[in-house]
Amino acid sequence: MTSVQSVSLSRDCNAVQIPAGNTVILPAGTEVDITQTLGGSYTVHALGGLFRIGPADADALGLTAEVKPAIPATEGDLVNEAMVWETLRSCYDPEIPVNIVDLGLVYDMGIEDLPTGNKKVFVKMTLTAPGCGMGATIAGDAQQKILMLPGVEDASVEIVWDPPWHQSMITAEGRRRLGIE
């Protein structure tokens, strides 16, 4: 979404305060400006601050959530690296309209076979700033989306700080979207 849409919440709504990461309840009737609708979550400006609203509360905004895997699976396909990377591209920092892969936040990804025949996916990622309280929210979003992939039984998304993130890690596509090159 590139334009701002103003709505009044139709019911009490769970939200995460940005950038602190505190969970709050925005009461029914609160006027919000929807500033970003990427990756299935919603960034809103309300009460003088920014908040992230998850797909489970899209109806409070008058929207319909799209809760589906980022990659459609065909019968019998098990997860592969390309599917995981594409899924990670559906995860966004709620303040930046670029996915976590193109922001250069994902440092490592691996897939391990499990005795059950299913897979475990490991991801190591960082944040744009060590003090960002949204880390658990972003990592949780990535983990939940990975768990929706075919054959994934377990997923681990770890926040790491080495090497420290820098703007030079943003991909060419990310730079284009941000208008910095």
ABEGO torsion letter per residue (X at the ends): XABBBBBBBABBBBBBBOAAGBBBBBBBGBBBBBABBBGGBBBBBBGGBBBBBBAAAAAAAGBBBBBBBABBBBBGBBBBAAAAAAAAAABBBAABABBAAAAGABABBBBBBBAAGBBBBBBBBBBABAABAAAAAAAAAAAAAAAABBGBABBBBBBBAOBBBBAAABBAAAAAAAGAX
